[in-house]
Amino acid sequence: METPADFLDPPRRGGDGRVHVAAVVNDVLASYDCVAPMPLLATLSGELAAVPANQLTLAAVLAWLLSDETWRGQPLDRIAMLALFSDVVPALAAEANATRYVFEPERREELVRTAIARLGLRPDGETANQAADRLASVSGVERRRLLDASRAADTRARAVREALARKAAEESADKWTRE
């Protein structure tokens, strides 16, 4: 099923935009007997200038995804559902434009697999390891995390090499001084 174009309309921010993202998200969460906390609704209301429009649009898309009947029979953790909007959406929105999560197959898979994983579920026919491996292979957020970890490891390794070189130079200088 294709995402309705309305969900990609500009989010309501200040007096502009069409989609009232906080209302959409609140309605979907309420349909699961989940009460959205006021800070989350304030974030999604578009009244906070620091919240990018892309993040609001992606929250609307995720709300549409969660409104599908497929999810209704699943045991969805309410705290995890809230975390999707407070933690996952900002991270995904920082990686790519919301339209990419709708129109690009790999990004769409990333959005769905991320939601499934964060809700403690897994795709039919996949083991937990298979699901985790596939998510890691399509996840831009995971790629960024691995790249950042790799850079940090390189920085640490460089610092250790430099410290060892200084130590060797100091020991060599001490040896020359003693002789």
C-alpha positions as CSV (number, residue, x, y, z in Angstrom):
1,M,0.0,0.0,0.0
2,E,1.3,3.4,-1.0
3,T,1.7,6.2,1.5
4,P,-1.0,8.9,0.8
5,A,0.5,12.0,-0.6
6,D,-1.1,14.1,2.1
7,F,1.4,12.7,4.6
8,L,4.2,14.3,2.6
9,D,2.5,17.7,2.5
10,P,4.3,20.4,4.5
11,P,3.9,19.9,8.2
12,R,2.2,22.6,10.2
13,R,4.8,25.0,11.6
14,G,3.8,28.3,13.0
15,G,1.0,29.4,10.8
16,D,2.2,27.6,7.7
17,G,1.9,24.0,6.5
18,R,-1.0,21.6,6.2
19,V,-0.3,18.5,8.2
20,H,-1.0,18.7,12.0
21,V,1.6,16.1,12.9
22,A,1.0,16.2,16.6
23,A,-2.7,15.4,16.0
24,V,-1.9,12.6,13.6
25,V,0.6,11.0,15.9
26,N,-1.7,11.5,18.9
27,D,-4.6,9.8,17.1
28,V,-2.6,6.8,16.1
29,L,-1.1,6.4,19.6
30,A,-4.6,6.8,21.1
31,S,-5.8,4.0,18.9
32,Y,-3.3,1.8,20.7
33,D,-4.5,3.1,24.1
34,C,-1.2,4.9,24.4
35,V,-1.1,8.4,25.8
36,A,1.4,10.7,24.1
37,P,3.2,12.8,26.7
38,M,2.9,16.6,26.4
39,P,6.7,17.1,25.6
40,L,6.3,14.8,22.6
41,L,3.2,16.5,21.4
42,A,4.9,19.9,21.8
43,T,7.8,18.7,19.7
44,L,5.5,17.4,17.0
45,S,3.3,20.5,17.1
46,G,5.6,22.4,14.9
47,E,5.8,25.3,17.4
48,L,9.4,24.6,18.3
49,A,11.6,26.2,15.7
50,A,14.4,23.7,16.4
51,V,12.4,20.8,15.1
52,P,13.1,20.4,11.4
53,A,10.2,20.0,9.0
54,N,11.7,16.8,7.7
55,Q,11.5,15.3,11.2
56,L,7.8,16.3,11.4
57,T,7.1,14.8,8.0
58,L,8.8,11.5,8.9
59,A,6.8,11.4,12.1
60,A,3.6,11.7,10.1
61,V,4.8,8.9,7.7
62,L,5.6,6.7,10.6
63,A,2.2,7.4,12.1
64,W,0.6,6.4,8.9
65,L,2.6,3.2,8.8
66,L,1.5,2.3,12.4
67,S,-2.1,3.0,11.6
68,D,-2.2,-0.1,9.3
69,E,-4.3,-3.0,10.4
70,T,-1.2,-5.3,10.1
71,W,0.0,-3.9,13.4
72,R,-3.3,-4.4,15.3
73,G,-2.7,-8.0,16.2
74,Q,0.8,-7.4,17.4
75,P,1.8,-7.0,21.1
76,L,3.1,-3.4,20.8
77,D,4.9,-2.0,23.8
78,R,3.6,1.5,24.5
79,I,7.0,2.9,25.7
80,A,8.7,1.6,22.6
81,M,6.0,3.2,20.4
82,L,6.7,6.6,22.1
83,A,10.4,6.0,21.6
84,L,9.8,5.6,17.9
85,F,8.7,9.2,17.7
86,S,11.0,10.7,20.3
87,D,14.3,8.8,19.4
88,V,14.0,6.9,16.1
89,V,12.3,9.6,14.0
90,P,14.9,12.3,14.8
91,A,17.8,9.9,14.1
92,L,16.3,8.7,10.8
93,A,15.4,12.3,9.7
94,A,18.9,13.4,10.3
95,E,20.1,10.7,7.9
96,A,17.7,11.3,4.9
97,N,14.8,13.3,3.7
98,A,11.4,11.8,4.6
99,T,10.5,11.4,1.0
100,R,13.4,8.9,0.6
101,Y,11.8,6.7,3.3
102,V,8.6,6.6,1.2
103,F,10.0,6.3,-2.4
104,E,13.3,4.6,-2.1
105,P,13.0,0.8,-1.5
106,E,16.1,0.5,0.7
107,R,15.1,3.6,2.9
108,R,11.5,2.3,3.1
109,E,12.8,-1.1,4.3
110,E,15.0,0.7,6.8
111,L,12.0,2.6,8.2
112,V,9.9,-0.5,8.5
113,R,12.7,-2.7,9.9
114,T,13.7,-0.1,12.4
115,A,10.1,0.2,13.6
116,I,9.8,-3.6,13.8
117,A,13.0,-4.0,15.7
118,R,12.3,-1.1,18.2
119,L,8.9,-2.6,18.9
120,G,10.6,-5.9,19.8
121,L,9.1,-7.7,16.7
122,R,10.7,-9.4,13.7
123,P,9.6,-10.1,10.2
124,D,7.8,-13.4,9.5
125,G,10.2,-16.2,8.5
126,E,13.3,-14.5,9.9
127,T,15.3,-15.4,13.0
128,A,16.3,-12.6,15.3
129,N,19.9,-12.8,13.9
130,Q,18.7,-12.6,10.3
131,A,16.4,-9.6,11.1
132,A,19.3,-7.8,12.9
133,D,21.7,-8.5,10.1
134,R,19.3,-7.2,7.5
135,L,18.5,-4.1,9.5
136,A,22.2,-3.4,9.9
137,S,22.8,-3.8,6.2
138,V,20.1,-1.2,5.2
139,S,20.3,1.2,8.1
140,G,21.9,4.6,7.4
141,V,21.8,5.3,11.2
142,E,23.7,2.0,11.8
143,R,26.2,2.8,9.1
144,R,26.8,6.2,10.7
145,R,27.2,4.6,14.1
146,L,29.8,2.1,12.7
147,L,31.6,4.9,10.8
148,D,31.7,7.0,14.0
149,A,33.0,4.0,16.0
150,S,35.6,3.3,13.4
151,R,36.8,6.9,13.4
152,A,36.9,6.9,17.2
153,A,39.0,3.6,17.1
154,D,41.3,5.2,14.5
155,T,41.7,8.3,16.7
156,R,42.5,6.1,19.8
157,A,45.0,4.0,17.8
158,R,46.7,7.1,16.5
159,A,47.0,8.5,20.0
160,V,48.4,5.2,21.3
161,R,51.0,5.1,18.4
162,E,52.0,8.7,19.1
163,A,52.3,8.0,22.9
164,L,54.5,5.0,22.2
165,A,56.7,7.0,19.8
166,R,57.1,9.7,22.4
167,K,58.0,7.2,25.0
168,A,60.5,5.5,22.7
169,A,62.0,8.9,21.9
170,E,62.2,9.8,25.6
171,E,63.9,6.4,26.4
172,S,66.3,6.9,23.6
173,A,67.1,10.5,24.8
174,D,67.6,9.1,28.3
175,K,70.0,6.5,27.0
176,W,72.1,9.1,25.2
177,T,72.2,11.3,28.3
178,R,73.4,8.4,30.5
179,E,76.2,7.5,28.1
